[in-house]
Amino acid sequence: MISTQKDQKMEGIKFLLLEKIDPVTMQGKNDFVVSMDSVGAGPGEIVFYVSGSSARFTNVTEGRPTDSAIIAIVDYIEKDGEYTFRKN
């Protein structure tokens, strides 16, 4: 997402549109959230995000007006001893 007009506290922050997924099937749920990126995530990556006041606890988002922040890039997802996702 690109925004040319935003609050000064938001300058230099990258926003990503996230689609929530089912971790077993890896299928999108058609449920989206806009999130501040605090870890340098890119398109197509599976990420972990937090919402609410927890979103303002990263070095990048501290003191910024947000309710959602990406805090990790997922390397793999395991369920019942089986990998449902592995990062390339």
Buried (B, 14 or more C-beta within 10 A) or exposed (E): EEEEEEEEEBEEBBBBEBEEBEBEEEEEEEEEEEBBBBBEBEEEEBBEBBEEEBBBEBEBBEEBEBBBBBBEBBEEBEEEEEEBBEEE
